[in-house]
Amino acid sequence: MAYEWPPLVPGDPDEIAQRVAAVLDEAWRRLAAQQHRVLETFEKQPRGRLVLITLEEFKRAIQAFRREVDTEVLVFVRRQLPHLYQQGAEHAAAQLGARFTWTMIHREALLSMASDSYGDFLRRSEEAERMATKFYRAARTAARLEVPLLAAGNITARQAARSLADRLRDEHPLAHVVYRNGARVPVGVWAEAATLAKSAVAYNAGTLNRTREAGVAYVEVFDGLDCGWVSHQDPDKAARTIRTVEEAAESPIAHPRCRRSFGPRPDAKMT
């Protein structure tokens, strides 16, 4: 992933996260609306050609969702991540009485983070696509094998068509994304949480890498009083503790909406 240096485009993390969530949520709503049209066609006009036409429109909606995800994620990792990384690095530099410049260590760290973030977003969106594609395949199979058997104009056939649509609706709901662990999450919710998490990690990576670059081995942790170190419920509370830079790099945040940050502590010693 290429950058022009310095790749700085400021943006508020909460506003950016809300934008990403809104764009992807709207794309998903369009996909769900297109699914509704497919099911209506099954119910009211169960003829093979019409069903296949609406299915192809649904397929294009899946492709549009994929494009929306790709576009928004690329904008985020190319513009917002560098800005936040630089903010974190400048925060550390100011506390150390130094300056921040985009040296090779920081360029390489940003490129690695951007690549990982892009891949992680795509993996998350693939769960949503998997659900939509599963519906598409089931509906297409039904259109080929079951719809031709429905006698046009027959009351029993209309009942059978409604039953078919109800079955597809029940087996392939698109109101939420259902992840492999069973969690039901709206697309907008996971998009906002993921964006906030990546934003926090980018800021903290800048702080920690600039601290490490200065030869400082310890940082102070600033966090909510109830927030644990590796998870919110961890009894090892994070706030106002002293950790090594390496420990902090392993746990830059404890949960998706974590507000954790770090400050260099050149005065700290191993106890």
DOGU-420997 format. One record per residue: z, y, x of N, C-alpha, C, CB in turn; residue in three letters; residue number from 1. Coordinates in steps of 0.05 Angstrom, whole numbers. Glycine has a CB too. Layout:
<atoms>
<atom <Z,Y,X>,<Z,Y,X>,<Z,Y,X>,<Z,Y,X>,ALA,NUM> ...
</atoms>
This chain:
<atoms>
<atom <0,-24,17>,<0,0,0>,<0,25,18>,<24,0,-19>,MET,1> <atom <-20,42,15>,<-24,64,34>,<-10,90,23>,<-53,70,39>,ALA,2> <atom <0,106,41>,<12,132,34>,<0,154,52>,<43,131,37>,TYR,3> <atom <0,178,41>,<-5,201,58>,<22,213,64>,<-24,223,43>,GLU,4> <atom <27,219,90>,<54,227,98>,<56,257,100>,<61,214,125>,TRP,5> <atom <79,269,90>,<100,255,75>,<93,251,46>,<126,271,77>,PRO,6> <atom <98,228,34>,<89,222,7>,<110,231,-13>,<85,191,3>,PRO,7> <atom <113,257,-16>,<135,269,-32>,<125,281,-58>,<149,289,-16>,LEU,8> <atom <133,270,-80>,<128,281,-107>,<154,280,-122>,<104,267,-122>,VAL,9> <atom <169,302,-124>,<196,301,-136>,<195,292,-166>,<209,327,-134>,PRO,10> <atom <216,280,-175>,<219,272,-203>,<248,264,-208>,<200,250,-210>,GLY,11> <atom <258,270,-232>,<285,262,-239>,<285,232,-246>,<296,279,-263>,ASP,12> <atom <303,216,-234>,<302,187,-239>,<305,179,-268>,<325,174,-224>,PRO,13> <atom <322,193,-283>,<325,186,-312>,<300,193,-328>,<349,201,-323>,ASP,14> <atom <288,216,-322>,<264,223,-336>,<240,204,-329>,<256,252,-329>,GLU,15> <atom <238,197,-304>,<217,178,-296>,<221,151,-309>,<216,175,-265>,ILE,16> <atom <246,142,-310>,<251,116,-322>,<245,116,-352>,<281,108,-318>,ALA,17> <atom <252,138,-365>,<246,141,-393>,<216,141,-398>,<259,166,-405>,GLN,18> <atom <201,154,-380>,<172,156,-383>,<159,128,-380>,<160,175,-362>,ARG,19> <atom <167,113,-359>,<157,86,-355>,<163,69,-379>,<168,74,-329>,VAL,20> <atom <188,70,-389>,<196,54,-412>,<180,61,-437>,<226,58,-418>,ALA,21> <atom <176,87,-441>,<161,96,-465>,<132,87,-464>,<162,126,-468>,ALA,22> <atom <119,89,-441>,<91,81,-439>,<88,51,-443>,<80,89,-411>,VAL,23> <atom <105,35,-431>,<102,6,-433>,<111,-3,-461>,<119,-8,-412>,LEU,24> <atom <131,10,-473>,<139,3,-499>,<117,8,-520>,<165,18,-507>,ASP,25> <atom <103,31,-517>,<81,37,-535>,<58,17,-532>,<71,66,-529>,GLU,26> <atom <53,9,-507>,<32,-11,-502>,<39,-37,-516>,<27,-15,-472>,ALA,27> <atom <65,-44,-514>,<74,-69,-526>,<73,-68,-557>,<102,-76,-517>,TRP,28> <atom <80,-44,-568>,<78,-40,-597>,<49,-43,-607>,<89,-12,-605>,ARG,29> <atom <30,-33,-591>,<2,-37,-599>,<-5,-66,-599>,<-16,-21,-580>,ARG,30> <atom <6,-81,-580>,<0,-109,-578>,<12,-124,-603>,<12,-121,-552>,LEU,31> <atom <37,-117,-610>,<50,-129,-633>,<35,-122,-659>,<79,-120,-635>,ALA,32> <atom <25,-97,-661>,<9,-89,-684>,<-17,-105,-686>,<3,-59,-683>,ALA,33> <atom <-29,-110,-664>,<-53,-126,-664>,<-48,-155,-672>,<-67,-125,-637>,GLN,34> <atom <-25,-165,-664>,<-16,-192,-673>,<-14,-192,-703>,<10,-200,-659>,GLN,35> <atom <-2,-171,-714>,<1,-169,-743>,<-26,-171,-757>,<16,-143,-751>,HIS,36> <atom <-46,-157,-746>,<-72,-158,-758>,<-85,-186,-757>,<-91,-138,-744>,ARG,37> <atom <-79,-200,-735>,<-89,-227,-733>,<-77,-244,-755>,<-82,-239,-705>,VAL,38> <atom <-51,-242,-759>,<-37,-258,-779>,<-45,-250,-808>,<-7,-255,-776>,LEU,39> <atom <-50,-225,-812>,<-61,-216,-838>,<-88,-229,-844>,<-63,-186,-839>,GLU,40> <atom <-104,-231,-824>,<-130,-243,-827>,<-127,-273,-834>,<-147,-240,-802>,THR,41> <atom <-108,-286,-821>,<-103,-314,-828>,<-95,-317,-857>,<-81,-325,-810>,PHE,42> <atom <-78,-298,-866>,<-67,-299,-893>,<-88,-292,-915>,<-43,-281,-896>,GLU,43> <atom <-103,-271,-910>,<-119,-260,-932>,<-149,-267,-930>,<-117,-230,-931>,LYS,44> <atom <-159,-271,-906>,<-187,-278,-902>,<-190,-300,-881>,<-204,-252,-894>,GLN,45> <atom <-180,-323,-888>,<-180,-344,-868>,<-207,-357,-863>,<-160,-366,-876>,PRO,46> <atom <-225,-340,-852>,<-251,-351,-846>,<-254,-349,-815>,<-274,-334,-860>,ARG,47> <atom <-265,-370,-804>,<-266,-373,-775>,<-276,-349,-759>,<-283,-396,-768>,GLY,48> <atom <-298,-337,-769>,<-311,-315,-754>,<-292,-291,-753>,<-338,-307,-766>,ARG,49> <atom <-281,-283,-776>,<-263,-260,-777>,<-238,-264,-760>,<-255,-254,-806>,LEU,50> <atom <-227,-288,-762>,<-203,-294,-746>,<-209,-292,-717>,<-193,-322,-753>,VAL,51> <atom <-231,-302,-708>,<-239,-301,-680>,<-243,-273,-670>,<-264,-318,-674>,LEU,52> <atom <-254,-256,-688>,<-259,-228,-681>,<-232,-214,-676>,<-275,-213,-703>,ILE,53> <atom <-213,-218,-694>,<-186,-205,-690>,<-172,-217,-666>,<-169,-208,-716>,THR,54> <atom <-176,-242,-661>,<-164,-254,-637>,<-175,-242,-611>,<-168,-285,-637>,LEU,55> <atom <-200,-237,-611>,<-211,-224,-587>,<-201,-195,-583>,<-242,-223,-588>,GLU,56> <atom <-196,-182,-606>,<-183,-155,-604>,<-154,-158,-593>,<-183,-142,-632>,GLU,57> <atom <-141,-179,-602>,<-114,-184,-591>,<-115,-189,-561>,<-100,-207,-606>,PHE,58> <atom <-134,-205,-553>,<-137,-211,-524>,<-142,-185,-508>,<-161,-230,-520>,LYS,59> <atom <-158,-167,-519>,<-162,-141,-505>,<-136,-125,-505>,<-185,-125,-519>,ARG,60> <atom <-119,-128,-525>,<-94,-114,-525>,<-75,-124,-503>,<-80,-116,-553>,ALA,61> <atom <-77,-150,-498>,<-61,-162,-475>,<-71,-150,-449>,<-64,-193,-475>,ILE,62> <atom <-97,-148,-446>,<-109,-136,-422>,<-101,-107,-419>,<-139,-139,-422>,GLN,63> <atom <-100,-92,-441>,<-93,-64,-440>,<-63,-61,-432>,<-97,-51,-468>,ALA,64> <atom <-46,-79,-442>,<-18,-79,-434>,<-16,-83,-404>,<-2,-100,-449>,PHE,65> <atom <-31,-102,-393>,<-31,-107,-364>,<-39,-82,-349>,<-49,-131,-357>,ARG,66> <atom <-60,-69,-358>,<-69,-44,-344>,<-48,-22,-345>,<-95,-34,-357>,ARG,67> <atom <-35,-19,-368>,<-14,1,-371>,<8,-4,-351>,<-3,2,-400>,GLU,68> <atom <17,-29,-349>,<38,-36,-330>,<29,-30,-302>,<45,-66,-333>,VAL,69> <atom <5,-38,-295>,<-5,-34,-268>,<-6,-5,-261>,<-32,-47,-264>,ASP,70> <atom <-16,11,-280>,<-19,40,-275>,<8,54,-271>,<-34,53,-298>,THR,71> <atom <26,48,-289>,<53,61,-288>,<68,53,-263>,<69,55,-313>,GLU,72> <atom <67,27,-256>,<82,17,-233>,<70,29,-207>,<81,-14,-232>,VAL,73> <atom <44,31,-205>,<32,43,-182>,<40,72,-178>,<2,41,-183>,LEU,74> <atom <40,87,-200>,<49,115,-199>,<78,117,-190>,<46,129,-227>,VAL,75> <atom <94,99,-201>,<123,99,-194>,<127,93,-164>,<138,79,-211>,PHE,76> <atom <115,72,-154>,<121,64,-126>,<107,83,-106>,<112,36,-122>,VAL,77> <atom <85,96,-114>,<71,114,-95>,<83,142,-95>,<42,115,-102>,ARG,78> <atom <96,150,-117>,<105,177,-119>,<136,179,-119>,<94,191,-144>,ARG,79> <atom <149,164,-137>,<177,167,-141>,<194,154,-119>,<185,156,-168>,GLN,80> <atom <187,130,-111>,<203,116,-91>,<204,131,-65>,<191,88,-85>,LEU,81> <atom <182,143,-54>,<184,158,-29>,<202,183,-33>,<156,167,-21>,PRO,82> <atom <200,196,-55>,<216,219,-60>,<246,212,-59>,<210,232,-87>,HIS,83> <atom <254,191,-73>,<282,183,-73>,<291,173,-46>,<286,161,-94>,LEU,84> <atom <274,158,-33>,<281,149,-6>,<287,173,12>,<258,131,7>,TYR,85> <atom <270,193,11>,<273,216,28>,<299,232,20>,<249,235,26>,GLN,86> <atom <304,233,-6>,<329,246,-14>,<353,233,-2>,<331,246,-45>,GLN,87> <atom <354,206,-4>,<376,191,7>,<379,195,37>,<374,162,1>,GLY,88> <atom <356,194,51>,<356,197,81>,<365,225,88>,<329,192,92>,ALA,89> <atom <356,246,73>,<365,273,79>,<394,277,73>,<348,293,63>,GLU,90> <atom <405,264,53>,<433,265,47>,<449,254,71>,<440,248,22>,HIS,91> <atom <441,232,82>,<455,221,105>,<452,239,129>,<444,193,112>,ALA,92> <atom <428,249,134>,<423,266,157>,<441,291,156>,<394,274,159>,ALA,93> <atom <443,303,132>,<459,327,129>,<488,322,136>,<457,339,101>,ALA,94> <atom <499,299,128>,<526,292,134>,<531,287,163>,<535,268,117>,GLN,95> <atom <510,279,177>,<512,273,205>,<504,297,222>,<493,249,212>,LEU,96> <atom <497,319,209>,<489,343,224>,<463,339,239>,<510,350,245>,GLY,97> <atom <445,323,226>,<419,317,238>,<397,324,219>,<418,287,246>,ALA,98> <atom <372,315,225>,<349,320,208>,<337,293,201>,<329,338,222>,ARG,99> <atom <320,293,181>,<305,269,174>,<275,274,178>,<310,261,145>,PHE,100> <atom <262,256,191>,<233,256,193>,<223,228,188>,<223,266,221>,THR,101> <atom <198,226,179>,<186,200,172>,<178,185,197>,<162,204,153>,TRP,102> <atom <198,175,212>,<192,159,235>,<183,131,226>,<217,157,253>,THR,103> <atom <174,115,245>,<163,90,238>,<182,72,223>,<153,76,263>,MET,104> <atom <208,73,230>,<228,55,217>,<228,61,187>,<255,59,229>,ILE,105> <atom <226,87,180>,<227,94,152>,<201,88,138>,<234,124,149>,HIS,106> <atom <178,92,151>,<153,86,139>,<151,56,133>,<129,94,158>,ARG,107> <atom <159,40,152>,<158,11,148>,<176,2,126>,<164,-4,174>,GLU,108> <atom <200,14,125>,<220,7,104>,<209,14,76>,<247,21,109>,ALA,109> <atom <196,37,74>,<185,46,48>,<162,28,40>,<175,75,50>,LEU,110> <atom <145,22,58>,<122,4,51>,<131,-23,42>,<103,1,75>,LEU,111> <atom <152,-34,55>,<162,-60,47>,<175,-58,19>,<183,-70,67>,SER,112> <atom <191,-37,15>,<204,-33,-11>,<184,-29,-33>,<223,-10,-10>,MET,113> <atom <163,-13,-28>,<143,-8,-49>,<129,-34,-56>,<122,12,-39>,ALA,114> <atom <122,-51,-37>,<109,-76,-42>,<126,-94,-58>,<100,-90,-16>,SER,115> <atom <152,-96,-51>,<171,-114,-65>,<175,-104,-94>,<198,-115,-51>,ASP,116> <atom <177,-77,-97>,<181,-66,-124>,<157,-71,-142>,<187,-36,-122>,SER,117> <atom <134,-67,-131>,<109,-71,-146>,<108,-100,-156>,<84,-64,-130>,TYR,118> <atom <113,-119,-137>,<112,-147,-144>,<133,-155,-165>,<115,-163,-119>,GLY,119> <atom <157,-143,-162>,<179,-149,-181>,<172,-140,-209>,<205,-137,-171>,ASP,120> <atom <161,-116,-211>,<153,-106,-237>,<132,-124,-250>,<142,-77,-235>,PHE,121> <atom <113,-132,-234>,<92,-149,-245>,<103,-176,-254>,<69,-153,-225>,LEU,122> <atom <122,-187,-239>,<134,-212,-247>,<149,-209,-274>,<153,-223,-225>,ARG,123> <atom <162,-187,-277>,<177,-182,-302>,<157,-180,-325>,<194,-156,-300>,ARG,124> <atom <135,-165,-321>,<116,-161,-343>,<101,-187,-350>,<96,-139,-336>,SER,125> <atom <100,-205,-330>,<86,-230,-335>,<100,-247,-357>,<84,-246,-309>,GLU,126> <atom <126,-244,-360>,<140,-258,-381>,<131,-248,-408>,<171,-254,-379>,GLU,127> <atom <126,-221,-410>,<116,-210,-435>,<88,-220,-440>,<117,-179,-434>,ALA,128> <atom <71,-220,-420>,<44,-229,-423>,<43,-259,-430>,<28,-224,-397>,GLU,129> <atom <61,-274,-418>,<62,-303,-424>,<66,-308,-453>,<84,-316,-407>,ARG,130> <atom <84,-293,-466>,<89,-296,-494>,<65,-289,-511>,<113,-279,-503>,MET,131> <atom <52,-267,-504>,<29,-258,-519>,<5,-278,-516>,<20,-231,-510>,ALA,132> <atom <2,-288,-492>,<-20,-307,-487>,<-15,-333,-501>,<-23,-311,-456>,THR,133> <atom <10,-341,-502>,<17,-366,-516>,<10,-364,-546>,<47,-373,-513>,LYS,134> <atom <15,-341,-558>,<7,-336,-586>,<-23,-337,-588>,<18,-309,-596>,PHE,135> <atom <-37,-324,-570>,<-66,-323,-571>,<-78,-351,-571>,<-78,-306,-548>,TYR,136> <atom <-68,-368,-553>,<-78,-395,-551>,<-72,-412,-576>,<-67,-409,-526>,ARG,137> <atom <-48,-409,-586>,<-40,-424,-610>,<-57,-415,-634>,<-11,-420,-616>,ALA,138> <atom <-61,-389,-637>,<-77,-378,-659>,<-106,-386,-657>,<-74,-348,-661>,ALA,139> <atom <-116,-386,-633>,<-145,-394,-629>,<-149,-423,-635>,<-154,-388,-600>,ARG,140> <atom <-129,-440,-628>,<-131,-469,-634>,<-130,-473,-664>,<-108,-484,-621>,THR,141> <atom <-112,-458,-677>,<-110,-460,-707>,<-136,-451,-720>,<-87,-443,-717>,ALA,142> <atom <-148,-430,-709>,<-173,-419,-721>,<-196,-440,-719>,<-182,-394,-707>,ALA,143> <atom <-196,-455,-697>,<-217,-475,-693>,<-212,-501,-709>,<-220,-481,-664>,ARG,144> <atom <-187,-509,-710>,<-181,-535,-721>,<-170,-535,-750>,<-161,-549,-704>,LEU,145> <atom <-156,-514,-757>,<-143,-513,-784>,<-157,-496,-804>,<-114,-504,-781>,GLU,146> <atom <-166,-472,-796>,<-179,-454,-814>,<-203,-466,-827>,<-186,-428,-800>,VAL,147> <atom <-221,-480,-813>,<-244,-492,-826>,<-238,-512,-848>,<-262,-506,-806>,PRO,148> <atom <-213,-522,-848>,<-206,-541,-868>,<-196,-529,-894>,<-184,-560,-858>,LEU,149> <atom <-192,-502,-893>,<-182,-488,-917>,<-205,-483,-936>,<-167,-462,-909>,LEU,150> <atom <-203,-492,-960>,<-225,-488,-980>,<-223,-459,-990>,<-223,-508,-1003>,ALA,151> <atom <-244,-444,-986>,<-244,-416,-994>,<-240,-413,-1025>,<-271,-402,-986>,ALA,152> <atom <-222,-395,-1033>,<-218,-390,-1061>,<-199,-409,-1075>,<-243,-390,-1075>,GLY,153> <atom <-190,-429,-1062>,<-172,-449,-1074>,<-143,-439,-1071>,<-176,-477,-1062>,ASN,154> <atom <-127,-441,-1093>,<-100,-431,-1091>,<-84,-446,-1070>,<-86,-434,-1118>,ILE,155> <atom <-88,-472,-1069>,<-75,-488,-1049>,<-83,-479,-1021>,<-81,-518,-1053>,THR,156> <atom <-108,-472,-1018>,<-118,-463,-992>,<-105,-437,-984>,<-148,-460,-992>,ALA,157> <atom <-101,-419,-1003>,<-88,-393,-997>,<-59,-398,-989>,<-90,-374,-1021>,ARG,158> <atom <-46,-416,-1003>,<-18,-423,-996>,<-17,-435,-968>,<-6,-442,-1016>,GLN,159> <atom <-37,-452,-962>,<-38,-464,-936>,<-42,-443,-914>,<-60,-485,-934>,ALA,160> <atom <-60,-423,-920>,<-65,-402,-901>,<-40,-385,-896>,<-88,-384,-912>,ALA,161> <atom <-25,-379,-917>,<0,-364,-913>,<20,-380,-897>,<12,-356,-940>,ARG,162> <atom <21,-406,-903>,<39,-423,-888>,<32,-424,-858>,<39,-451,-900>,SER,163> <atom <6,-425,-853>,<-4,-425,-825>,<4,-399,-811>,<-34,-428,-824>,LEU,164> <atom <0,-376,-825>,<7,-350,-813>,<37,-348,-809>,<-2,-327,-832>,ALA,165> <atom <53,-358,-828>,<82,-357,-825>,<91,-374,-801>,<96,-367,-851>,ASP,166> <atom <79,-397,-798>,<86,-414,-776>,<80,-401,-749>,<71,-441,-778>,ARG,167> <atom <57,-389,-747>,<50,-375,-722>,<69,-351,-717>,<21,-365,-723>,LEU,168> <atom <76,-337,-738>,<94,-314,-736>,<122,-323,-727>,<96,-299,-763>,ARG,169> <atom <132,-344,-738>,<158,-354,-731>,<159,-366,-702>,<167,-376,-750>,ASP,170> <atom <138,-379,-695>,<137,-392,-668>,<131,-373,-646>,<117,-414,-668>,GLU,171> <atom <119,-350,-652>,<110,-331,-631>,<117,-302,-638>,<80,-333,-627>,HIS,172> <atom <143,-296,-641>,<151,-268,-647>,<147,-251,-623>,<180,-267,-656>,PRO,173> <atom <138,-226,-628>,<133,-207,-606>,<151,-182,-609>,<104,-199,-606>,LEU,174> <atom <172,-184,-625>,<190,-161,-628>,<205,-157,-602>,<210,-166,-651>,ALA,175> <atom <212,-178,-588>,<227,-176,-562>,<213,-195,-542>,<256,-183,-566>,HIS,176> <atom <218,-189,-517>,<210,-208,-496>,<233,-228,-493>,<204,-193,-469>,VAL,177> <atom <227,-253,-495>,<248,-274,-491>,<244,-286,-463>,<245,-296,-513>,VAL,178> <atom <264,-281,-446>,<261,-291,-418>,<270,-320,-416>,<278,-274,-400>,TYR,179> <atom <265,-332,-394>,<269,-361,-390>,<299,-368,-393>,<260,-370,-363>,ARG,180> <atom <317,-349,-389>,<345,-355,-393>,<354,-351,-422>,<362,-337,-375>,ASN,181> <atom <335,-344,-440>,<341,-341,-468>,<347,-313,-477>,<364,-358,-475>,GLY,182> <atom <350,-294,-458>,<356,-266,-465>,<332,-254,-480>,<362,-250,-440>,ALA,183> <atom <339,-239,-502>,<319,-225,-518>,<321,-195,-512>,<323,-231,-549>,ARG,184> <atom <300,-184,-499>,<301,-157,-489>,<276,-142,-497>,<304,-157,-459>,VAL,185> <atom <279,-118,-510>,<255,-102,-516>,<242,-93,-490>,<263,-77,-533>,PRO,186> <atom <215,-91,-491>,<200,-84,-467>,<210,-57,-456>,<170,-82,-473>,VAL,187> <atom <215,-37,-473>,<224,-11,-463>,<250,-12,-449>,<226,8,-486>,GLY,188> <atom <268,-30,-458>,<294,-33,-446>,<292,-44,-417>,<313,-51,-463>,VAL,189> <atom <277,-65,-414>,<275,-77,-387>,<260,-58,-369>,<262,-104,-387>,TRP,190> <atom <240,-43,-379>,<225,-25,-362>,<243,-2,-352>,<201,-14,-378>,ALA,191> <atom <259,9,-370>,<277,31,-362>,<298,21,-342>,<290,43,-386>,GLU,192> <atom <310,-2,-348>,<330,-12,-330>,<319,-19,-303>,<343,-37,-342>,ALA,193> <atom <295,-31,-302>,<283,-38,-277>,<276,-14,-260>,<258,-55,-281>,ALA,194> <atom <266,7,-274>,<259,32,-260>,<283,46,-248>,<244,51,-279>,THR,195> <atom <305,47,-264>,<329,59,-254>,<340,43,-230>,<350,61,-276>,LEU,196> <atom <339,17,-232>,<349,0,-210>,<333,5,-184>,<348,-29,-217>,ALA,197> <atom <307,5,-186>,<290,10,-163>,<295,38,-152>,<260,6,-170>,LYS,198> <atom <299,57,-169>,<304,85,-160>,<330,86,-144>,<306,104,-184>,SER,199> <atom <351,73,-154>,<377,74,-140>,<375,59,-113>,<399,60,-157>,ALA,200> <atom <361,37,-112>,<358,22,-87>,<342,39,-67>,<343,-5,-93>,VAL,201> <atom <321,53,-76>,<306,69,-58>,<322,91,-45>,<281,81,-72>,ALA,202> <atom <338,105,-62>,<355,127,-52>,<375,116,-31>,<370,141,-75>,TYR,203> <atom <388,94,-38>,<408,82,-20>,<396,71,5>,<424,60,-34>,ASN,204> <atom <371,61,4>,<358,51,28>,<353,73,47>,<331,37,20>,ALA,205> <atom <345,97,37>,<341,120,54>,<367,128,68>,<330,144,38>,GLY,206> <atom <389,129,53>,<415,135,64>,<423,116,86>,<437,136,42>,THR,207> <atom <421,90,80>,<430,70,99>,<412,68,124>,<431,43,85>,LEU,208> <atom <386,70,120>,<369,69,144>,<372,93,162>,<340,67,135>,ASN,209> <atom <377,117,150>,<381,140,167>,<408,138,181>,<380,166,151>,ARG,210> <atom <428,126,168>,<454,122,180>,<452,102,203>,<474,111,159>,THR,211> <atom <437,80,198>,<433,60,219>,<418,73,243>,<418,36,208>,ARG,212> <atom <398,89,237>,<382,101,258>,<399,119,276>,<359,118,245>,GLU,213> <atom <420,131,265>,<438,148,280>,<459,132,296>,<452,168,262>,ALA,214> <atom <458,106,293>,<478,90,308>,<505,87,295>,<481,100,335>,GLY,215> <atom <507,95,269>,<532,94,254>,<533,67,240>,<534,117,234>,VAL,216> <atom <555,53,242>,<557,26,232>,<571,24,205>,<572,9,252>,ALA,217> <atom <584,46,196>,<600,44,171>,<592,66,151>,<629,45,177>,TYR,218> <atom <596,59,125>,<591,79,104>,<615,77,84>,<564,74,90>,VAL,219> <atom <619,99,70>,<638,100,48>,<622,96,22>,<655,126,48>,GLU,220> <atom <634,81,4>,<620,75,-21>,<630,93,-43>,<625,45,-29>,VAL,221> <atom <611,105,-58>,<618,122,-81>,<606,108,-106>,<606,151,-78>,PHE,222> <atom <624,101,-124>,<616,85,-147>,<636,90,-170>,<615,55,-140>,ASP,223> <atom <631,79,-193>,<650,80,-215>,<675,64,-208>,<637,69,-241>,GLY,224> <atom <698,73,-217>,<723,61,-210>,<725,32,-218>,<746,76,-222>,LEU,225> <atom <711,24,-239>,<712,-3,-249>,<690,-21,-239>,<711,-3,-279>,ASP,226> <atom <672,-10,-223>,<649,-26,-214>,<656,-44,-191>,<626,-7,-206>,CYS,227> <atom <650,-69,-193>,<654,-88,-172>,<633,-86,-150>,<656,-116,-182>,GLY,228> <atom <637,-101,-128>,<619,-99,-106>,<592,-112,-110>,<632,-111,-81>,TRP,229> <atom <592,-137,-118>,<566,-151,-122>,<558,-153,-151>,<568,-179,-111>,VAL,230> <atom <576,-147,-170>,<570,-146,-198>,<591,-128,-211>,<569,-174,-212>,SER,231> <atom <585,-118,-235>,<604,-100,-247>,<631,-113,-251>,<593,-90,-274>,HIS,232> <atom <632,-139,-256>,<657,-153,-262>,<671,-163,-236>,<651,-177,-280>,GLN,233> <atom <659,-160,-213>,<670,-170,-188>,<698,-157,-184>,<651,-163,-164>,ASP,234> <atom <719,-173,-179>,<746,-161,-175>,<747,-145,-149>,<767,-183,-174>,PRO,235> <atom <728,-149,-131>,<727,-133,-106>,<714,-106,-114>,<710,-147,-84>,ASP,236> <atom <731,-86,-119>,<721,-60,-128>,<709,-44,-105>,<744,-43,-141>,LYS,237> <atom <687,-30,-112>,<671,-17,-91>,<680,12,-84>,<642,-16,-100>,ALA,238> <atom <688,27,-105>,<693,56,-101>,<712,62,-79>,<703,68,-127>,ALA,239> <atom <704,81,-61>,<720,92,-39>,<727,71,-18>,<745,104,-50>,ARG,240> <atom <713,49,-18>,<718,29,4>,<699,35,27>,<714,1,-6>,THR,241> <atom <706,25,50>,<690,27,74>,<676,1,79>,<707,36,99>,ILE,242> <atom <650,1,82>,<634,-23,86>,<616,-18,110>,<617,-31,61>,ARG,243> <atom <607,-40,122>,<587,-38,143>,<560,-31,130>,<585,-64,160>,THR,244> <atom <543,-19,147>,<516,-12,137>,<502,-38,128>,<500,2,159>,VAL,245> <atom <506,-60,142>,<492,-85,135>,<503,-96,109>,<496,-106,157>,GLU,246> <atom <529,-94,104>,<540,-103,78>,<529,-86,56>,<571,-101,79>,GLU,247> <atom <527,-60,60>,<517,-42,40>,<488,-47,34>,<520,-13,48>,ALA,248> <atom <472,-54,54>,<444,-60,50>,<440,-85,33>,<430,-63,77>,ALA,249> <atom <459,-104,35>,<458,-128,19>,<465,-124,-10>,<476,-150,31>,GLU,250> <atom <482,-103,-16>,<490,-97,-43>,<487,-67,-49>,<520,-105,-47>,SER,251> <atom <462,-57,-48>,<458,-28,-52>,<466,-19,-81>,<429,-21,-47>,PRO,252> <atom <464,-37,-100>,<474,-32,-127>,<486,-58,-137>,<451,-22,-146>,ILE,253> <atom <502,-56,-159>,<516,-79,-170>,<503,-89,-196>,<545,-74,-174>,ALA,254> <atom <488,-71,-209>,<476,-78,-235>,<453,-58,-240>,<497,-77,-258>,HIS,255> <atom <435,-63,-260>,<411,-47,-263>,<416,-17,-266>,<396,-56,-286>,PRO,256> <atom <437,-8,-280>,<441,21,-284>,<464,31,-266>,<448,26,-313>,ARG,257> <atom <467,19,-244>,<489,26,-225>,<483,53,-212>,<492,4,-203>,CYS,258> <atom <505,69,-209>,<503,96,-197>,<514,97,-169>,<517,117,-215>,ARG,259> <atom <515,74,-156>,<527,72,-129>,<511,89,-109>,<528,43,-120>,ARG,260> <atom <526,101,-90>,<514,115,-68>,<533,111,-44>,<509,145,-74>,SER,261> <atom <523,120,-20>,<538,116,5>,<538,142,21>,<526,93,21>,PHE,262> <atom <559,144,38>,<560,166,56>,<567,156,84>,<581,186,47>,GLY,263> <atom <554,165,105>,<559,156,132>,<588,162,140>,<540,170,152>,PRO,264> <atom <600,143,155>,<627,147,165>,<628,141,195>,<648,129,149>,ARG,265> <atom <619,159,211>,<619,155,240>,<647,152,252>,<604,177,255>,PRO,266> <atom <667,161,237>,<695,160,246>,<708,133,241>,<711,182,233>,ASP,267> <atom <695,116,224>,<707,90,217>,<706,71,240>,<694,79,192>,ALA,268> <atom <726,54,242>,<728,34,263>,<734,7,251>,<749,41,285>,LYS,269> <atom <726,-14,265>,<732,-41,257>,<762,-46,257>,<717,-62,275>,MET,270> <atom <773,-57,235>,<802,-62,234>,<807,-92,236>,<814,-51,208>,THR,271> 
</atoms>
